[in-house]
Amino acid sequence: METRIGFGWDSHAFKPGVPLRIGGMTLDHPEGLAGHSDGDVLLHAITDALLGAVAAGDIGSFFPPGDPRWKNADSAIFLSLALEELQHAGYRIVNIDTTLVLAAPRIGPHAGEMRARIADLLGIEMEQVSVKAKTPEGLGLDHVAQCHAVALVERANEPDELKSMSEVIESQRQLEDVVEDLLSSVHGIPKRRVVAPAYDTEDIT
């Protein structure tokens, strides 16, 4: 069975006045994470790991930070598209391993619930998801949250049976349709018919 590995990393600074979203959950904390979307550093890193496993680009390729549609967007949308990309390339998830690096809040009490939430979003078992946390001792990053993610995937179909979505989608209009369908079904945002500018590869911050 052919296997591949994807690596993802993300970082967001803490910011007062916004909710703290990590792992698809809202945590009780005085500050949240600054970002164009909801700033969920854990889901962003997993998204990039899944996209990287099938060489499908990165999160900014699909969801540019300058696009107003992604303002305060639920990062579950990004994860959903990465999973679609993985499946269309003919792969399935073996396991996800993540490490959060942040001074506070403590992640240990929430790790189990985060694992269950991520497993539910990805349609896999909780035992296939690991969420760990470390403090940034000596790094001077107490006001920043980072996340490292590794995804191990295996081929679920023969190479000729499925192609990646990046090969199947031949135009920006088709990519827009895929993204708008996700927005409509997952985030409840009405579809629009204005073609956005060409995507860049900036990180979604």
Secondary structure, DSSP 8 states (H G I E B T S, - for coil): --EEEEEEEEEEEEEETS-EEETTEEE--SEEE--SS---HHHHHHHHHHHHHTT---HHHHS-TT-GGGTT--THHHHHHHHHHHHHTTEEEEEEEEEEE-SSS--HHHHHHHHHHHHHHHTS-GGGEEEEEE--TTTT-TTEEEEEEEEEEEE-S-TTT---HHHH--SHHHHHHHHHHHIIIII------------------
